[in-house]
Amino acid sequence: MTATLADPVSEVVHAAEQLLTRRTGAPVRLADPVDLGGSGRSVVLRVRVAANPFSLPRTLVLKQVPPSRGAGHVDFHGSATDEETAFLREAVSYQFATALAKDHRPGAELLAYDFETRLLVLSDLGDATPLATLLRSGDSETVGNTLMALAQALGRMHAATVGREEDFAALLRRADVSDVADMVSEQAIDAVRGVPELLAADFGLAVPDSVRERAERAAKLFTGGRHRAFSPSDLCPDNIVVGDDGVQFLDYEWGGFRDATLDIAFALTSFPLCVCAVPMTVERVREMADAWRAEVVGMWPHLAYDEVLAERLLDAQLACVWLSTHLFLPEDHARIASVREHELSVPRIEALRSRWMLLADFAADTGHDDVAGHARAVLEQLEAREAA
């Protein structure tokens, strides 16, 4: 007869003890669980290793998405739920990232995992400061240094993973999943299809043909592109921390390979999947782009040319701003409820307005008058709605 554990925290700790005991071959006891707060149904805990027969770290982070079907069994073949898909991607992404050299690892180390119980055991990044907290500091130097560090960290991650997409695909195949839907990419493609109609219906605006063509080209960055590297994909200030080891990325639920210019564009456009406003200016955009380029130019030498970099960044920024518009503008409560809120959150129309304003300024600064005119037309309508 199996004892019933009292609560989800106890269940996660017990499952982790069993997993680590199997892995080390000796009993492992964990104590003092602290709830770090998970998203959705996930449970995320920091625990102390009370009995450590081997060289386990003093503290660990446990993350579990409790199985939702029969006796803890997870079937990843065809009928996976979104939660199962997200767990699979995260497990594979952590496997991939952990195989990198320590200096190139973008986040925590994966110490153990179990597909059956949907449990990850990770190294503890310690008392790192959330990115959002630093960006809210109000100190211009702190904000500027933090944004530069973020751009450099993204570049280091990209440079370390260029050309390793097949390694990631092999890990997916080993997990018996060869094709997993990427929700971020699906949303971006839906945005390209839907934003012109949305702008016409809400504001009576027509998207110029040249801008529509650029947006269609930009959407392909989510599934293709010539600058492919590993990305957590769901970049958000909630998922980025700054500590002794610099900028670290958390939550790889939609991790995978995509065009790296999207990652830097996510940062430059206040993270399109979040209702937030990052203190950004065209000058900061240029500085962050240069910091990112310095890390990746050895892999992609053509980005040394300013006009090439500006063209690629404008494509990616347009895709990001359209993605935010697709998510934030409609009066769709289910869609709005799915958007993240955190320390930098602002009303959704204000968030949209700041993104369109920055897009207009960047496009004008780089000589792309069609995109700048399109952005200003949308911006005028958003300002009128905000004032109403």
ZAMARGU-4260 file (C-alpha; in steps of 0.2 Angstrom, whole numbers, plus 5000, padded with zeros to 4 digits):
<rodrens>
0) 5000/5000/5000 | 5007/5017/4995 | 5006/5032/5007 | 4996/5047/5000 | 5007/5063/5001
5) 4998/5078/5009 | 5001/5091/4996 | 5009/5095/4978 | 5025/5101/4986 | 5027/5085/4996
10) 5024/5075/4980 | 5037/5085/4970 | 5050/5083/4984 | 5046/5064/4985 | 5047/5062/4966
15) 5064/5071/4966 | 5071/5061/4980 | 5067/5045/4971 | 5074/5051/4954 | 5090/5057/4962
20) 5092/5041/4972 | 5090/5031/4956 | 5103/5042/4948 | 5116/5042/4961 | 5113/5024/4968
25) 5112/5030/4986 | 5098/5038/4996 | 5095/5057/4994 | 5085/5067/5006 | 5079/5084/5002
30) 5072/5097/5014 | 5066/5115/5017 | 5056/5117/5001 | 5053/5135/4996 | 5039/5138/4983
35) 5047/5149/4969 | 5030/5151/4960 | 5026/5142/4944 | 5016/5146/4929 | 5000/5136/4925
40) 5000/5119/4933 | 5019/5119/4936 | 5026/5118/4953 | 5044/5126/4955 | 5053/5123/4972
45) 5070/5127/4979 | 5076/5113/4991 | 5091/5110/5002 | 5100/5093/4999 | 5100/5087/5017
50) 5108/5070/5013 | 5121/5071/5000 | 5131/5055/4997 | 5139/5062/4981 | 5143/5079/4975
55) 5126/5086/4972 | 5125/5105/4975 | 5119/5112/4992 | 5103/5118/4985 | 5093/5113/4969
60) 5078/5119/4960 | 5064/5107/4956 | 5051/5110/4942 | 5036/5098/4939 | 5021/5099/4928
65) 5010/5086/4935 | 5005/5072/4923 | 4986/5074/4918 | 4982/5057/4912 | 4982/5039/4920
70) 4995/5034/4933 | 5007/5047/4928 | 5010/5040/4911 | 5015/5053/4897 | 5011/5049/4879
75) 5020/5061/4868 | 5015/5052/4852 | 5002/5063/4843 | 4990/5067/4856 | 5000/5077/4868
80) 4992/5092/4877 | 5000/5109/4877 | 5007/5106/4894 | 5015/5090/4889 | 5022/5098/4873
85) 5029/5112/4884 | 5037/5100/4896 | 5045/5090/4882 | 5053/5106/4874 | 5059/5112/4891
90) 5067/5095/4895 | 5075/5094/4878 | 5081/5112/4878 | 5089/5110/4895 | 5098/5094/4889
95) 5104/5104/4874 | 5110/5119/4884 | 5118/5108/4898 | 5129/5100/4885 | 5137/5117/4881
100) 5153/5122/4889 | 5149/5130/4906 | 5154/5148/4900 | 5142/5146/4886 | 5127/5139/4895
105) 5113/5152/4895 | 5105/5146/4911 | 5103/5133/4924 | 5111/5116/4922 | 5100/5101/4920
110) 5105/5088/4934 | 5091/5075/4931 | 5075/5073/4923 | 5060/5060/4921 | 5048/5061/4907
115) 5036/5049/4916 | 5033/5061/4931 | 5037/5077/4921 | 5050/5082/4933 | 5066/5092/4930
120) 5080/5094/4943 | 5090/5110/4940 | 5105/5119/4947 | 5100/5134/4958 | 5105/5151/4951
125) 5104/5158/4968 | 5097/5175/4973 | 5098/5183/4956 | 5088/5199/4953 | 5074/5198/4940
130) 5077/5208/4925 | 5061/5218/4927 | 5067/5224/4945 | 5083/5231/4937 | 5074/5240/4923
135) 5061/5248/4935 | 5076/5255/4946 | 5074/5272/4938 | 5093/5274/4937 | 5098/5277/4919
140) 5115/5270/4921 | 5108/5254/4929 | 5095/5252/4916 | 5108/5255/4902 | 5120/5243/4909
145) 5107/5230/4911 | 5101/5231/4893 | 5118/5230/4887 | 5122/5215/4897 | 5106/5207/4890
150) 5111/5210/4872 | 5128/5203/4875 | 5121/5187/4884 | 5109/5184/4869 | 5124/5186/4857
155) 5135/5174/4867 | 5121/5161/4867 | 5118/5163/4849 | 5137/5162/4844 | 5139/5146/4855
160) 5124/5137/4846 | 5126/5142/4828 | 5126/5126/4817 | 5120/5114/4831 | 5102/5113/4826
165) 5104/5095/4821 | 5110/5091/4839 | 5094/5098/4846 | 5084/5089/4833 | 5092/5073/4838
170) 5087/5075/4856 | 5069/5078/4851 | 5070/5062/4841 | 5077/5053/4855 | 5062/5058/4865
175) 5052/5050/4852 | 5045/5067/4846 | 5050/5072/4828 | 5038/5087/4826 | 5032/5098/4840
180) 5022/5113/4837 | 5030/5130/4842 | 5016/5141/4849 | 5026/5157/4847 | 5029/5154/4828
185) 5011/5149/4826 | 5005/5166/4834 | 5018/5176/4823 | 5011/5168/4807 | 4993/5171/4813
190) 4998/5189/4816 | 5004/5192/4798 | 4988/5185/4792 | 4977/5194/4804 | 4985/5211/4807
195) 4981/5220/4790 | 4962/5215/4792 | 4963/5220/4811 | 4970/5237/4807 | 4957/5240/4793
200) 4942/5235/4804 | 4948/5244/4820 | 4956/5260/4812 | 4951/5260/4794 | 4970/5259/4789
205) 4977/5250/4774 | 4994/5242/4776 | 5005/5248/4761 | 5010/5233/4750 | 5029/5236/4754
210) 5026/5234/4772 | 5015/5219/4770 | 5028/5211/4760 | 5041/5215/4773 | 5030/5207/4787
215) 5027/5191/4777 | 5046/5190/4775 | 5049/5194/4793 | 5036/5180/4799 | 5047/5167/4790
220) 5061/5171/4803 | 5051/5161/4816 | 5053/5145/4805 | 5068/5149/4794 | 5080/5163/4792
225) 5099/5163/4789 | 5104/5167/4807 | 5098/5152/4816 | 5103/5148/4834 | 5096/5142/4850
230) 5083/5153/4858 | 5072/5151/4874 | 5059/5158/4862 | 5047/5165/4876 | 5059/5179/4881
235) 5051/5189/4894 | 5058/5199/4909 | 5050/5186/4920 | 5061/5173/4913 | 5077/5183/4914
240) 5088/5186/4929 | 5104/5194/4933 | 5116/5187/4946 | 5135/5183/4949 | 5136/5174/4933
245) 5128/5188/4923 | 5112/5187/4913 | 5103/5170/4914 | 5088/5164/4905 | 5074/5153/4913
250) 5059/5143/4907 | 5063/5134/4890 | 5046/5128/4887 | 5046/5134/4869 | 5065/5132/4867
255) 5072/5128/4850 | 5080/5135/4835 | 5075/5151/4826 | 5083/5166/4818 | 5093/5175/4831
260) 5088/5192/4826 | 5071/5189/4833 | 5079/5187/4851 | 5087/5204/4850 | 5071/5211/4842
265) 5061/5204/4856 | 5072/5214/4868 | 5071/5230/4858 | 5052/5230/4856 | 5048/5227/4875
270) 5045/5208/4873 | 5030/5206/4862 | 5022/5192/4872 | 5021/5203/4888 | 5011/5218/4892
275) 5026/5228/4898 | 5036/5244/4893 | 5055/5243/4893 | 5063/5261/4894 | 5069/5260/4877
280) 5075/5274/4865 | 5082/5273/4847 | 5099/5277/4854 | 5098/5262/4866 | 5092/5251/4852
285) 5107/5255/4842 | 5119/5252/4857 | 5111/5235/4861 | 5111/5230/4843 | 5130/5234/4842
290) 5133/5224/4858 | 5124/5209/4851 | 5133/5211/4834 | 5150/5211/4843 | 5146/5193/4850
295) 5139/5186/4833 | 5149/5195/4819 | 5162/5181/4819 | 5148/5169/4814 | 5139/5180/4803
300) 5152/5192/4795 | 5140/5201/4784 | 5132/5209/4800 | 5147/5220/4801 | 5139/5231/4788
305) 5127/5244/4797 | 5114/5244/4782 | 5113/5225/4783 | 5111/5224/4802 | 5098/5238/4801
310) 5088/5229/4787 | 5088/5213/4797 | 5083/5221/4813 | 5069/5231/4805 | 5061/5215/4798
315) 5062/5207/4816 | 5055/5222/4825 | 5041/5223/4813 | 5036/5205/4816 | 5037/5208/4835
320) 5026/5223/4834 | 5013/5215/4823 | 5013/5200/4835 | 5010/5212/4850 | 4996/5220/4840
325) 4988/5203/4836 | 4988/5199/4854 | 4984/5215/4863 | 4972/5225/4851 | 4957/5214/4849
330) 4944/5215/4863 | 4946/5196/4865 | 4947/5192/4884 | 4954/5175/4882 | 4968/5181/4871
335) 4972/5196/4883 | 4971/5184/4898 | 4985/5174/4890 | 4997/5188/4890 | 5010/5190/4904
340) 5009/5203/4917 | 5024/5207/4929 | 5033/5222/4937 | 5035/5231/4920 | 5016/5229/4916
345) 5006/5244/4909 | 4989/5245/4901 | 4989/5235/4884 | 4986/5251/4873 | 5000/5260/4882
350) 5011/5245/4878 | 5006/5245/4860 | 5009/5263/4858 | 5026/5263/4865 | 5031/5249/4853
355) 5024/5257/4838 | 5032/5273/4842 | 5049/5265/4843 | 5046/5256/4827 | 5042/5272/4819
360) 5058/5281/4826 | 5069/5266/4821 | 5062/5265/4803 | 5064/5284/4800 | 5082/5284/4808
365) 5087/5270/4796 | 5078/5278/4780 | 5063/5266/4779 | 5050/5279/4776 | 5036/5266/4771
370) 5038/5257/4788 | 5039/5274/4797 | 5023/5280/4789 | 5014/5264/4793 | 5019/5265/4811
375) 5015/5283/4813 | 4997/5280/4806 | 4994/5266/4818 | 5002/5276/4832 | 4990/5291/4829
380) 4975/5279/4830 | 4981/5271/4846 | 4984/5288/4854 | 4966/5293/4850 | 4960/5277/4858
385) 4970/5279/4873 | 4964/5297/4875 | 4946/5292/4873
</rodrens>
